[in-house]
Amino acid sequence: MISRRDFMASAAATAAAAFAAPGLLRAAPVFDPQPGPWRTFTVTTRLDLAAGTGGAQAWVPLPSIAQDDWVQPEDDAWTGNAATAEVVTDPRYGARMLRATFAGDEPPLIEVTSRFRSRDRAGKGTALPLGEAERQLYLAPTDLLPTDGIVAETAARITAGAESDGAKARAIYDWVVENTERVAAVRGCGIGDVASMLASGNLGGKCADLNALFVALARASGLPARDLYGIRVAPSAFGYASLGAKNETITKAQHCRAEVYLAETGWTPVDPADVRKVVLEEPPGDNALDSPVVVAAREKLFGAWEGNWMPYNDAHDLTLPGSAHQVAFLMYPQAEVAGMLLDCLDPDTFRYGITVAEA
């Protein structure tokens, strides 16, 4: 086990000052991400399970996405009373996580720190060729993201007349923005059951629902696409309070973004779910699609995003190592007691906290 408590103490002081800085969020919708200086953050996840839960095990997602132009994981460390703790990697998607097991009657406790660098990401990526295995992975259906039936039928209607992959992707993005809504009452980030959404006509949800809809429709249209599951780590510097972390406590700041692969620009960032978040939450609230704050966000969130977010992974249908349980995606800590998977959104049965500090 490794400890970086001295580093964390100094970084926490720096982060507190950053969150308190006046004028960081501008009232006007000025949203223009450009590659700039790298920023370094440390995210700390602390799990506290109830006493008498010996024999428990837990999984804490670690940052697994590394891209030269916008995000670089650096190192991970952990402390606590785990009987064993090891970094394990999902063989299909490369999602990394810390798996910890606990023995005895002492209340299980583990604290995991992950340091990474990020910067704003402008739209024009490097159009590196996509290998065939990677292409097939990001065209494949998942349990909750089928690419046939009603999904394929809907995608065909949306993209009818589009003459290029870029035009198809933009048509799908615009359709999701115009036909969905963010529903504040949905637990967590939603579950992303795309076929059920389309069959019921209920296109409300949160980021893991709305961006999953984009990804499934893109895959059904022959465009490799993926969800990236992560967490917001800093306020937005571009005038959108709803698109950033509120302070250094980020326990409920999880956010799913999306990417689509285009031959011209490579992996291209999109986030229709955050456009709908601006519609619902940005002052004065319940904004129309043609309001200036929404128009500005809608234009920029096809092809760019802000570096105030840490991606964990892009995994779907992930079986937790050492367990019989599968999760649709790994964006929250998970824990199991006596073979039963705890509800990661119920603080009465599974307590954890996540904080961030900027170096």
C-alpha positions in Angstrom: 0.0 0.0 0.0 1.2 3.5 -0.9 0.3 6.8 0.8 0.5 10.3 -0.7 -1.1 12.2 2.1 1.4 15.0 2.1 0.8 15.6 -1.6 -3.0 15.5 -1.0 -2.9 18.0 1.8 -1.1 20.6 -0.3 -3.2 19.9 -3.4 -6.4 20.2 -1.4 -5.5 23.8 -0.4 -4.8 24.7 -4.0 -8.2 23.3 -5.1 -10.1 25.1 -2.4 -8.7 28.4 -3.6 -9.5 27.5 -7.2 -13.2 26.7 -6.4 -13.5 30.0 -4.5 -11.9 32.2 -7.2 -14.3 35.0 -8.0 -15.5 35.5 -11.6 -14.5 32.0 -12.7 -18.0 31.4 -14.2 -19.1 34.1 -16.6 -22.8 34.9 -17.0 -22.6 35.1 -20.8 -22.5 31.8 -22.9 -18.9 32.0 -24.0 -18.0 28.4 -24.7 -14.9 28.1 -26.8 -12.6 25.2 -25.7 -9.2 25.3 -27.3 -6.2 23.2 -26.5 -4.3 25.0 -23.8 -2.2 24.4 -20.7 -2.5 21.0 -19.0 -4.1 20.9 -15.6 -3.3 18.2 -13.0 -6.0 16.8 -10.6 -6.1 14.2 -7.9 -9.3 12.4 -7.3 -9.8 10.6 -4.0 -12.5 8.0 -3.4 -13.1 6.7 0.1 -15.3 3.7 0.8 -16.8 3.0 4.3 -18.7 -0.2 4.6 -20.7 -1.1 7.7 -19.1 -3.0 10.6 -19.6 -6.8 10.5 -19.3 -7.0 6.7 -16.2 -9.1 6.7 -15.9 -11.1 3.5 -16.9 -8.0 1.4 -15.2 -6.9 -1.7 -15.2 -3.6 -3.6 -14.3 -2.2 -7.0 -13.2 1.4 -7.5 -12.9 2.6 -11.1 -9.6 4.1 -12.1 -8.9 6.4 -15.0 -8.2 4.2 -18.0 -8.4 6.5 -21.0 -5.1 7.9 -22.3 -5.0 10.3 -25.3 -2.0 12.4 -26.2 -4.1 15.5 -27.0 -6.4 15.8 -24.0 -6.1 13.3 -21.1 -3.2 11.4 -19.4 -3.6 9.3 -16.3 -0.5 9.5 -14.1 -0.6 7.3 -11.0 -2.9 5.6 -8.5 -2.4 4.8 -4.8 -4.5 3.4 -2.0 -4.6 3.0 1.8 -7.0 1.1 4.1 -7.6 -2.2 5.8 -8.2 -4.4 2.8 -6.9 -8.0 3.1 -6.0 -7.8 -0.6 -6.0 -4.9 -3.1 -4.9 -5.1 -6.7 -5.4 -3.3 -10.0 -7.4 -5.4 -12.4 -8.2 -4.7 -16.1 -11.2 -5.7 -18.1 -9.9 -7.7 -21.0 -12.3 -6.4 -23.6 -12.4 -2.6 -23.0 -9.2 -2.1 -20.9 -11.2 -0.6 -18.0 -9.0 -0.5 -14.9 -10.3 -0.7 -11.4 -9.0 -1.4 -7.9 -10.4 -4.6 -6.5 -10.2 -4.9 -2.7 -11.3 -7.8 -0.5 -11.9 -7.6 3.3 -11.8 -10.2 6.0 -12.8 -10.2 9.7 -15.2 -7.9 11.6 -13.4 -4.6 11.3 -15.4 -2.1 9.2 -14.0 -2.3 5.7 -12.3 1.0 4.7 -10.3 1.9 1.6 -9.2 5.2 0.2 -8.0 5.4 -3.5 -6.3 8.4 -5.1 -5.9 8.8 -8.8 -3.9 11.6 -10.4 -4.3 12.7 -14.0 -3.7 15.6 -16.4 -6.3 17.0 -18.8 -6.9 20.0 -21.0 -9.7 21.4 -23.2 -10.4 19.5 -26.3 -11.1 21.3 -29.6 -13.0 19.5 -32.3 -10.4 18.6 -34.9 -8.8 15.4 -33.7 -6.0 13.4 -35.3 -7.6 11.2 -37.9 -5.6 8.0 -37.2 -7.0 4.9 -39.0 -9.2 2.8 -36.8 -8.1 -0.8 -36.6 -10.6 -3.4 -37.7 -10.9 -5.0 -34.2 -11.5 -1.6 -32.6 -14.0 -0.7 -35.3 -16.0 -3.8 -34.7 -15.9 -3.3 -30.9 -17.4 0.2 -31.2 -20.0 -1.0 -33.8 -21.2 -3.9 -31.7 -24.5 -4.0 -29.8 -24.5 -4.3 -26.0 -27.2 -5.5 -23.6 -28.8 -2.0 -23.3 -27.6 -0.6 -26.7 -29.0 -2.9 -29.4 -28.3 -1.9 -33.0 -31.2 -3.7 -34.7 -35.0 -3.5 -34.5 -36.4 -0.2 -33.4 -32.9 1.3 -33.0 -32.0 0.6 -36.6 -35.3 1.8 -37.9 -35.0 5.1 -36.0 -31.4 5.6 -37.1 -32.4 5.0 -40.8 -35.2 7.7 -40.5 -32.8 10.2 -38.8 -30.0 9.8 -41.3 -32.1 9.6 -44.5 -30.5 11.9 -47.1 -27.2 12.3 -45.2 -24.4 11.9 -47.7 -21.4 11.6 -45.4 -20.5 10.1 -42.0 -20.2 13.6 -40.6 -23.6 14.5 -41.8 -25.1 11.3 -40.3 -23.4 12.0 -36.9 -24.7 15.6 -36.9 -28.2 14.5 -37.8 -28.2 12.0 -34.9 -26.8 14.6 -32.5 -29.4 17.2 -33.5 -32.2 14.6 -33.3 -31.2 13.6 -29.7 -31.0 17.3 -28.7 -34.4 18.1 -30.2 -36.3 15.0 -29.1 -35.1 14.2 -25.6 -35.3 15.9 -22.2 -33.3 15.8 -19.0 -35.3 14.5 -16.1 -34.0 15.6 -12.8 -35.8 12.8 -10.9 -33.9 10.0 -12.6 -31.6 8.2 -10.2 -27.9 8.8 -10.7 -27.0 9.2 -14.4 -29.7 6.8 -15.6 -29.2 3.3 -17.1 -29.1 3.8 -20.9 -31.8 1.3 -21.9 -32.1 2.6 -25.4 -34.6 0.1 -26.9 -37.0 0.7 -24.0 -36.7 4.4 -24.4 -37.6 4.3 -28.1 -40.3 1.7 -27.8 -42.1 3.6 -25.0 -41.6 7.0 -26.6 -40.3 8.2 -23.2 -37.0 9.9 -24.2 -36.4 11.5 -20.8 -33.4 10.7 -18.7 -29.9 11.8 -17.8 -26.5 11.6 -19.4 -26.1 7.8 -19.4 -29.5 7.6 -21.1 -29.3 10.4 -23.7 -25.7 9.9 -24.7 -26.3 6.2 -24.9 -29.1 6.9 -27.3 -26.7 8.8 -29.5 -24.1 6.0 -29.4 -26.6 3.3 -30.2 -28.1 5.2 -33.1 -24.6 6.0 -34.4 -23.6 2.3 -34.3 -26.8 1.3 -36.0 -25.9 3.8 -38.8 -22.4 2.2 -39.3 -20.5 4.8 -37.3 -18.2 3.6 -34.5 -19.2 5.3 -31.3 -18.7 5.0 -27.6 -19.8 6.2 -24.2 -17.0 7.5 -21.9 -18.0 7.2 -18.3 -16.3 9.7 -15.9 -16.7 12.5 -13.3 -16.6 16.3 -13.4 -13.7 17.6 -11.4 -13.8 21.4 -11.8 -16.2 24.3 -12.5 -16.8 25.2 -16.1 -14.8 28.2 -17.1 -17.0 29.0 -20.1 -20.1 30.5 -18.5 -22.1 27.3 -17.8 -22.4 26.6 -14.1 -24.5 23.5 -14.8 -21.6 21.9 -16.7 -19.0 21.8 -13.9 -18.4 20.6 -10.4 -19.8 22.8 -7.7 -16.9 22.4 -5.3 -14.2 19.9 -4.2 -16.8 17.3 -3.1 -17.7 15.5 -6.3 -19.4 12.4 -4.9 -22.4 13.0 -7.2 -20.7 14.7 -10.1 -20.5 11.6 -12.4 -21.0 12.4 -16.1 -21.1 10.3 -19.2 -19.8 11.8 -22.5 -19.7 10.3 -26.0 -17.5 10.1 -29.0 -18.1 9.1 -32.6 -15.3 8.1 -35.1 -15.2 10.1 -38.3 -12.6 9.5 -41.0 -11.9 13.3 -41.3 -11.4 14.1 -37.6 -10.9 10.7 -35.8 -12.6 10.3 -32.5 -14.8 13.3 -32.2 -16.4 14.5 -28.9 -20.1 15.0 -28.6 -22.4 15.6 -25.7 -26.1 16.1 -26.5 -27.0 15.2 -22.9 -25.2 18.3 -21.7 -27.1 20.5 -24.1 -30.3 19.2 -22.5 -28.8 19.9 -19.1 -28.3 23.5 -20.2 -31.9 23.6 -21.3 -33.1 22.5 -17.9 -30.7 23.9 -15.4 -28.9 27.0 -16.8 -30.5 30.3 -15.5 -33.3 31.2 -15.8 -34.2 27.5 -16.3 -36.4 25.7 -18.8 -34.7 27.4 -21.7 -35.9 27.1 -25.2 -33.8 25.4 -27.8 -33.3 28.8 -29.6 -32.2 30.7 -26.5 -28.6 32.0 -26.7 -27.3 29.9 -23.9 -28.6 26.7 -25.5 -27.6 27.6 -29.1 -24.0 28.3 -28.0 -23.7 25.1 -26.1 -25.3 23.0 -28.8 -22.9 24.3 -31.5 -19.8 23.7 -29.4 -20.7 20.3 -27.9 -20.6 18.7 -31.3 -16.8 18.6 -31.7 -15.4 20.0 -28.5 -15.5 19.6 -24.7 -14.0 21.2 -21.7 -11.1 19.6 -19.8 -12.9 19.8 -16.4 -13.8 16.1 -16.4 -12.0 12.8 -15.8 -12.9 9.8 -17.9 -12.8 6.4 -16.2 -13.5 4.0 -19.1 -15.8 3.1 -22.1 -16.8 -0.3 -20.9 -20.2 -1.9 -21.3 -21.7 -5.1 -19.8 -18.7 -5.5 -17.4 -18.5 -8.5 -15.2 -16.9 -7.5 -11.9 -13.6 -9.5 -11.4 -14.0 -12.1 -8.7 -17.8 -11.8 -8.8 -20.8 -13.2 -10.6 -22.3 -9.8 -10.9 -22.4 -7.7 -14.1 -22.9 -3.9 -14.3 -24.0 -2.1 -17.4 -21.1 0.4 -17.0 -18.5 1.2 -14.4 -18.8 4.9 -13.4 -19.6 4.4 -9.6 -17.7 2.4 -7.0 -19.2 -1.0 -6.5 -19.3 -3.3 -3.5 -20.5 -6.8 -2.7 -21.4 -8.3 0.7 -22.2 -12.0 1.2 -22.6 -12.4 -2.6 -25.1 -9.5 -2.8 -24.2 -6.4 -4.9 -24.9 -3.3 -2.9 -26.9 -0.4 -4.5 -24.2 2.1 -5.4 -26.8 5.0 -5.3 -28.1 4.2 -1.8 -26.0 5.9 0.9 -27.8 4.0 3.6 -26.3 0.7 2.6 -23.2 1.9 0.7 -21.3 4.9 1.9 -18.6 6.5 -0.1 -17.3 10.0 -0.8 -15.2 11.4 -3.7 -13.2 14.6 -3.6 -10.8 16.4 -6.0 -7.8 18.6 -5.6 -6.0 20.5 -8.3 -2.2 20.7 -8.2 
